């Protein structure tokens, strides 16, 4: 029987070869996408692991920090400070270090510590230093380039990191420097408590990313692979039924079917492995975490390969065996094409159960309030609910397809419409199977867009900022680990104003004003931020003074540095002091107005050299971008999911439509022999795909909006906001692209429905 199965698979004529090639191509594409998705999940972990060394010195990373006592015992071997620098909106990770003993640990990616006057730079930063004028960037970093930081210390190929060596006596007394005894190996996902802010992805973020990617990509890919292994199932049933009628046993038929499935699947898996390695460089460009991956990070574990290489053939064999139930029970009934039982409303139960689970935790259990300390629990709960809704859409799809066919029959006024509707009613499962991947993509895109749109609206709308915000530089001198500066040297302000393109410099002072309501006794007295009106006039992005005022009370947190409102439109209240009195008050921030991006970087270099502190100077736009960074990451993740799931859905549609054409060669060829024009057959195929696609897409949109509302209600206490025009354009483009994919298959009708097909049958 095995030899017969192999013979039927490869020597069954042009139809058998065409079916085999189609299955192999579909399985290869599905396997490649499946491996790419699994490798992407592995790359997220590998990328986050390489952020571990930047957690050095933070208590949340464990024993890498000496909490004072270790330094007294002489255990400190390295002085360490991590800070963030900026260049044209890009973040530069800067590590200043100095050996405090002969056994000082060396960070990964470097053969040895940089000596005083030397630094190591990442490849991307080294290229940036070479092509950028020194007064805009390189002058901030004392010394010369001693080497390139290796991949072991770089989370991404685009990472901008510099490690600068200093004398121990000089660095140990600066603000923000920590005594350490070893380099941290604690990843941001495992760090708890006091961790390096903005470094890597924490445990909650990893859970969110992995959950979204798993739900949004693995499900559609598995549908694609499953659909590929079922190609031409009806034709195989007919052939097997005929073999049964001439005396073959059910066991022999099962062996033949399994052999056929295994041959196509094994060849497809081999092709999929090759295709995966071919698309790996392109997959590395997909920013699941907001950053590109190294190609080597997209690696597969042995367990991943075993599951795919062994699991898919076994699954294909099981599917082939299960597909023979009707042949085993009644081969004569199969050969006569007995109609399938119509789907029942019970198929709606998984969909309703998923919605009920989300509603329970959103309105009754209120998991957002109960588990705010464990966001992983929340993510897993909602992931389970979303997966159940997705499974429910797949389960209920044939029932909705049947409703769509009955609706089309009721309003049919052309032969093509009536035939398409009758065929859908005859086998709604096959009709929905063709569009199931697209339905899931629409659900995922709708749910993600609804959540992101509402979060954006809740945070004040768009995160874009005006030109003045992008050209105004803020250097915050006061911080938790550094004192307020008593004064800014006149040489510094002179150097700033001498930079071409700098329009003005304003110093924001701090003082306790008369009449200020004091707080509790255990808190320091409240202070106000004050600025001279003469200086404020030179930096219009900070607002304006009322007429006749010498100084004003400014509130940088109100519509200012970290907010999306336009601070430049605000007229501040006058302060009860003169401009001369401000000169005796400590300085909290230096604000530099510029007219160009080049002037911003030159002024930032001046500030970095003259007023070194833990917090690098940032433009108002960069400060706002920092506030919106998490929101932007969520939006980017949603875009990745939508743009990746739609092509997968298109592949599923193409495979299903092509398989359906192969299965229906005989009836279509008979229709052509009876005088039916080819354009009518094309209309039939188009309507069979369009009707279930539109109906189930509408159901998916409703389910996606409802799931988004339940998520927002539980996590943020917000109400779903209307979706923007971009969402509708993406959905419309996805549906049109799917129809275009289907239309690209239609030319096969002319070749598959010729008179010779009916004669050979």
N, C-alpha and C positions, 0 to 999 in steps of 0.2 A: 504493500500500500504506500510505503514511503516513496518508492521509485515511481509509482503511478502519480502520486501527488506532485513530485518534482517534474514529471513529464507534462502534467496538465498545467503546471505553473509557467513553464518556459517554452513549451511547444504547442500551445493551444491556439496558434494562429495570431493574427495581428491584434485581435481584441485582447487576448491574454497578455501579449507583450505590452500593449498600451496600458492595460490595467496595472500590470506589474510596475512599469515605469512610473505611472502616476502615484501609486502607493509609495514607492521608494522615494520619490521627490518629496511628497508630503511628509513622510516620516522623517526624512533627513532634515527638512526645514524645522519640523516640530522638535526634533532632538537637539538641533543646534540652538534653538531659542530656549529650550529647557535647560541645557547645559550653561548657556550664557546667563540665564536668570540665577541659577544656583551659584555659578562662579561670581556673579555680582554680589550676592549675599555674603559669600566668603570674603570678597574684596572689601566690603564695608568693615568687617571685623579686622582684617589685616591693616587697613588704613588707620583705624582707630588705635590699634596696638602701637603704631609708630609715633603716636602723640605722647606715649608714656613718659619719655625722658623729659618732656617739658613740664611735667608735674613735679619735678625735683624742687625741694624746698618748701612744699606746701604740706601742712599737717594731714590733709585728707589723703595724701599719697603714702602715708605710713612712715617707715623709719628713715626716709631719705633726709629728714630735717632734724637738726640739732636744736632743741628748744632751750637754748641758753646754757643749760647745765652741761651738755656735752662739750660745748665750746670751752668751758672752764676746765674740763678734764683733759683738754688737749686732743679731743677726738675729731674736731673739725678739720677736714682735709681740703675743703673747697669753699670759697665764697661765691655766691650765686645770686643773680638777679635776672628775672624775666620781665620784659616790658614789651609793649607794642609800639611800633613806629608805623608811619603811613607814607604812601607815595601815590599821588593821583587816585586816592580812594582804596588802594590795595593795602592790606595789612602786612607789615614786615615783623616777623618774630625776632626779637633781639635778646640775646643772652649775653650778659657781661659776667665774666668769671675770673677767678684768680686762685691759683694753687696756694693752699695754706699749709701744705706738708708734702713730703716726698711721695706719699701714697695717694695723691689726689686722683679720684676716679676720672675716667675719660668718657665723655658722652658718645653715643653710637654714631657711626658715620665718620669718625675722625680717628686717625692713627695716634694722635697725641694732642695734648692741650695746646691751644695757641699761646705763645709767649706774649708778654707785654709788648704792645706795638704791632701785634699780628691779629688777623682774624680769619675764620673760615666762613665761607658763604655757600649757600645752595646754588646749584647750576643756574636756576632762573634769576636769582639775585645777582650772581656774578655777571651774567649777560646784561642785566639792567644797569649795573655799575659801569660797565664798559661803554655803553652807548648813551649814558646820561651825563651831562656836565657835572663836574665835581661839586660846584656850589649848590646844586639842587639835591644831591644825595650823598655822594662819597665822603664829603667833608664831615658828615655827622659821625663817621666811624673812624676812630684813630687807628693808624697803622697801615699795614700792607696786607694784601691777600696772601695767605700762607697755604691755602689748600681749598678743595671743594668738599662740601659735606656730602657723604655718600647716601645711597638710597635707604639704608637702614634707619636713618634719622628723618626721612622726608615722607610725610603722609601722601603727598601728591607731587607730580612732576612740575607743577606750577608754584610750589611752595616757596615763599620768600623768607629765608631764615639766615641769620648771621650770628656767629659766636665770636665774641671779642675778648682777647686776653688783656688783663690789667695787672699792675703790681698789687700784691695783697694789702699792703699798707694803705694804698690809695682807695681801693674798692671797698674794703671792710667798713669804712666809716660813712659810706654814702647811704641815702635813704633807700629802703626797700631791699637791701642786700641781706641774704639769709645764709647762715652757716650750715653746711651739709656735710654728710659723711659718705654718701653714695648717690648714684644716679637712680632716679625712680624707675621702677618697672611696672608701676600701677597705671593702668589705662584710664582715660577719662570716664569710661563706662563703669569702672570699679572704684573710682575715687569718690569718697563720701566726705561731706563737711566742707572744709576750707580747701578748695581746689583752684587750679589756674583757670581764671575766668576766660571764656571764649576759646579755650583750647579743646579741640576734638568734639566728640559727641558723647553726652552723658548717657547713663543707662536708659533713662526714659526716652531720649531721642533715638537711641539705637532700637529700642523696642518698637517705636512708632515707625521708623524707616523700614525695618525688616518686616513688620506686620503688613504695612501698606504694599510693599513690593511683593511679598508672598501672596497676598490676597489678590492683587491687581494683575500680576503677571503669570504666576504659576497656574492659576485656574484656567485662564484662556489658552495657555500653551497645552495643558493636558487635554482640553477639549479638541484642540487642533490635532494632537497625536491620536486621540481616540477616534476622531472623525476619519483620519487617514487610514487606520486599520479596518474601518468598516466600509471602505470604498467598494462599490459594486456588490454589496451584500446581497441584494435581490437577485442579481444575475447568478451568483454562486449558489444561492438557494435553489434556483431552477435547475441548474446543472446537477447539483447533488441529489435533488428529488428524482431526476431522470435516472441517475445511477442507482438510487434506491429501488426504483421500479424494475430495474433489470436484475435485482438480486443482491445488491450490496447490503451489508449489515450496518446498523448505526455506528458501531465501533470503527468499521473501516472508513465510513464517511468522515467520522471525527478525525481520524489520522490524516486523511487527505486534506481536510480543512486546516488542521493545525500546521501541516507542512507548508501549505500555500502561505499562510500568515507568517510563519517563521522565516521563510525565504525572503519575502518582501521586507519584513521588519529588520532582519539581521543586516541586509544590504543597506537599508535606510539608516540604521544606527551607525554603520561604518561611514556612510556619507555624511551623516550628521556630525560625527566627531571631526571629520576633515573640515566641514563647513564652520564648526565652532571655532577651530583654530584660525580659520580665515577671517572670521568676523570679530575675533577677539580685540584687535586694535580699535575697531569702531566701537565696540561695546565699552572699552575703557574710557571713551569720551562722554559716556552717560553719567551725569553728576547726581547719583543717588543722594549723596551727602552735601552737595553743593560744590564738590571738587572732583576733578578728573582722577582716574586711577592709573597706577602703573599697570602696564599690560601683564607683567608677571604676577600681580595680585589677583588677576582673574584665573586662579588655579582651582583645580578640582581635587577634593580629597578622595582617597581610595573608596571610601564608603559611597560617595556620590557616583563614581563611575560604576561601582557594582550595582547600585540601585537602577541606574539607567541601562547598563549593558545587559544585566540579567533580568531586571524587573520588567522592562518594556516587552521583550519577547514572551515572557510568561503571561503578562497581561494580554498581549495580542492573541496568544493561544487560548486563553480563557474566554476572551471575547468571541473568537471564532467558534469555540465549542458551544458557548451559550447561544450564538446566532443560529445554531442548527436545531433548536428545540422544535420548531415547526416541521422541519424535515423528518426528525426522529418520530414525531407523533403522527404526522399525516403527510407523507410525500405527495400523495395524489392531490391533497388540498393545496399544497404549495404550488404544484405545477399548474393548477387551475386558478392561481392567484386569488385565493379567498381573502376578502377584505379584513383588515385589522379591526379589532374592537376600538371604538372611539375613546379618547382619553376622558376620564371622569373628573368631576370637581375636586376629588380628594387630592389631586396633584397640587392644589393650592395650599395644602397644610404646611409644608416646609416654609413657604413664603410668609404665611401668616404667623408661623411660630417665630421666625427670625424678627419680624417687626414687633411681635409681642415681647420678645426678650429685650430688645432695645428700649421699648416703651416702659417696661417694668423697671429697668435700671435708671431710666431718665426721669420718670415721674413718681414711682412708688418707692424704689430702693434709694434713689438719689446717691448713686455711687460716687459722683464727683465730690460730694461733701463728706462722704464717709471714708474715702480712701485717698485723700489728697496727698498723703505722705507716701503712697505707693502707686505711682502712675502706671507701673507695669501691670498691676491688677486691672486698672481701668482699660488699658490698651488690650489686654487679653480678653476681657469681657466683651468689648465692642468688636474686636476682631472676630470672636466667635459669632456674635450677632450678625455682622456683615457677611461672613462666610455662609451663614445659614440663609440669609436673604439671597445671596448669589446662587446657592444650591436651589433655593425655592424658585428663582426665576427660570433656571434650567428645567426644573421639574414641571412648573406650570406653563412653560412656553408652548408645548403642544396643545394644551387646552385653549389658550388664547389664540393659537393659530387656527384651531377648529372654529372658534367664534368668528374669526376674521373671514374664513372661507364661507361660512353661512351668510355673513353680511355681504360679501361680494356676490354670491349667488342671487341674493335677493335683489340686487341692483344691477345684475349683469344685462347688458344690451348688445354684446358682441360675442361671436363664437369663441374667440380667444379667451375672453374674460370668463365665460361659462366653463370652458374646459379646464382652465387653470384652477378655478374655484373647486370644481369637482375633484380634481386630482389632489388638492390640498385636503379636502374633506376625507378622501380615501386614505391618506397617510399623513396626518398632521405632524407625526413625530419626525418624519424625514424632512418635511417642509421647514420645521423649526430648527432642525439640526444644522441646516445651512447657514442660519443667521445667529446661532447661539453665541458665538464668540463676539459678534458685534453688539448683541444685547448686553453682555457683561461689560464691554468697553463703555457703552453709553451709561450704564449704571455707575461705574467707577468714576467716569468723568463728571457726571452730574453731582455725585456725592462730594467729590473733592472740590469742585467749583463752588458748590453751595457753602461748604465750610470756610473756604478761603475768602470768598466774597464777604461773608458775614464778619469774619475776623478783621478784614481790612476796614470795613465800615465801622466796626466797633473801636478801631484804633485811630479813627480820625480821617479815614479815607486814604487816598493815594500816598505813597511814601516818596513821591518826587518832591524836589525842592527847587527854589528859584536860583538864579545866577548869583545873587548876593550871598546866599547861604553857602554856595560852593566856593566862593572867593573870600570868605571871612574866616580867619584862623583863630582858634581859641587855645590858649595854653593855660591849663588849670594848675596853679601852683600849690593850692591848699589841698591836702588829702589826708586820709586816715593815718598814713605812715610818714607824713612829712609836715613840718610846721608851715604856717603862713609866712610868706616872704615879707620882711620888714620894708623892703624897698627894692625897686628894679633899677639897676645901675643906669645912669644916663647914657653910658657908652652902648648899652644894649638897645635902648630906644633909638639912639642915633644910627646904629647899624641897621636897625629895621627900616627906618625911614629912608635910609640911603639905598635900599634895595629897589631897583627899577620896577615900577608897577605897584608898589605899596602906596596906598592912598592915605593911610593914617594909622596911628596906634592909640589904643585906649586902655587905661589901667583901671580894673575894677577893684575897689578897696572894700574892706569890711570893717564895720564898727557897730557898737550897740548905741542906738539912738535914744534920746529922751522920749518918754511916753510909750516905749515898747513894753508890751505885756510880758512880765517874766514867766518862765515855766517853773516846773518843780525844782526844789532846792538841789536835788541830786544831778540836775542837768546844767550844762553851761548856759550862760545868759544868751538869749537869741541875738543874732547879728543881722545886719542888713547889708546888701551890696550897693555900693555907691560909685558913681562915675561922674567925671567932669563933663559939663555940657560942651565945652570947647573940644574935648577929645571925642565925645560921642558924635559930634557933627562930622567928624572925619571917618566914622565907621557907621554909615547909615543902616547897615543890616541889623544893628542892635536897637533901633527905635529912635525916638526924638525927645527933645526937652520942651517943656512949655515955655512960652515967651517970657523972657526976663530971668529965667532960672540959671543959677551958676552951677548947680549939681543936682542930680536926681537919684532917687532910690530905684534901682533896677532889679527885676526878679528874673534871672536867667532861666529858671525852670518854668516860668509862665510863658507859654508860646514861644520858647526860645530854643536853646541849644539842643535839647533832646526831644522837642515836640514838633508836630507838623504844622502848627499855626505859623503865620508870618509875623515874626517879631518886629520887622522893620516898620510896620504900620502903627505900632503902639507909641503913644505919648505918655511918658512916665511922670510920676508926681515929683515935685521939687523936694530937695533934701534941705534940712535946716543947718547947712554948713556952706562954707565958701570953698572955692577951688583951691585956695592956699592951704586950708585946713586938711584937705584930702591928702596932701603930700606927706603928712605925718602919720597916716593910717596904713596898716599892713595891706599888702597887695594879695588878692585872691586869684586873679586871672589877668592875663595879658591878651588883648584882642587886637588882631591885625587885619585891617581891611586892604584888599588887593584888587587888582584889575585883570589878573591873568593867572592861569594855572602854574606857569613858570614862577611867577612872583610868590605864589603860595609855597612852593617847595624851597625856594631860596630863603624865605622868611622862616620856614620851619627849620631849616638848617641852622640859621642864626640862633633861634630859640633853643634848639637842642644843645648847642655848644655853650651858650651863655647861661642857661637856666636848666641844667640837667635835673630831672626828677623822674619819678616812677611813671608819670602819665605824660605821654608824648602829646605834642600839640596836634589838634585835629580841626578841620573845618567844621562849620555848623552842619554842612551836608553829611560829612563823615560821622558826626555824632548822631545825627538822625538815622543814618544807615545802620549804625550799631544797634540802635533801639529797634529797628525794623528787621534786623538780620534774621532772627528766628522766623518772622513772618515771611520774609523772602525765601528762606529755605523751604518752608511749607509750600509756598506757591511753586517753587521750582520742582519740588517733589511731585506735586500734582501735575505739572506740565509733563514731566518725564513719564509719569504713569499713563496719562492720556495719549501722548504721542507714541508710546511704545505699545500700548494695548490695541490701538486702532490698526496698525499694520498686521498684528497677529490675528485680529478679527478678520481683516481682509484676506489673509492667507486661508483661514478656515472657510470663508465664503467661497473662495476660488476652488478649493479642494472639493467642497460639497457640491457646488454647481457642476463641476467637471465630472464628478462621480455620478451625479444624477443623469447627466446626458448619456454617459456610457451605459447606465442601467436601462435607459428608455430608448435605446436605438431602435428596437423593433417596433414599438407603437408609433414612434415618430416617423419612421420610414414608411409604415403603412398609411399614416395620415398623408404623407407626401404623395404616395402612389394613388391615393383616392382623390387627389387634386388640391390638397391644402397648400396654400402658398407658404414659402419659407418664412416670410415676414410674420405670418400668423403663429408659426411655431416659436419664433423669437419672442413674440408678445406673450405667449403662454409661459415660457421659461422666465421672462422678466417679471410677470405678475406673480408667479409662484414664489419668487424671491422677495418681491417688493411688499406684498400683502402681509406676510408674517413679520417682515422686518419693521414696517411702520407701526403695526399694532403692538408688537412686543417692545419696540423702542419707546413707545409712549408709556407703556407699563413700567419700563426700566427708569425712565425719567421721573415718573411719580414716585417709584420706590427709592430712587437716589435722593430726591428732595426730602422725602420723609425720613430716611436714615440720617441725612445731614441735620435735619431739625432735631431729631432725638439726640444726636451726638452733641450739638450745640447746647441743647437744654440741660443735658447732664453735666457737661464739662465747664461751660461758661455762663450758664443761666441766660443765654441770649436767644433771640428769635431769628429764624432764617430770613435773610434779606433777599430782595429780588436779584436775580442773576443779571450780569451785564451782557452787553451785546456780544462780547468776545465768546461767551459760552455758546450762544446760539449759532454763531458763525462756525465754531469748532464742530458742534454737533451736525450742522447742515453739511459742512465739508466732509465729515466722516461718512454720513449717509450717501452723499453724492459719490465719494470715492469708492464706497462699497458697490454702488450701482455701476460705476465705471469698471470695477473689477469683474463684476458679473457680465457686463457687456463685452469685455475682452474675451470671454469664453464662448460667446455666441457664434463666432465664425466656425467653431467646430461642428455646428449643427449641419452645415452643408456637407461635410465629409462623413459624418456619423449617420446620416439619414438617407443615404443614396439608395437606389433600387436594389443594389447588390446585397445590402444588409437584410432586407426582407426576403430576398431569394435564398440567402445562406441560412436564414433562420428556418 
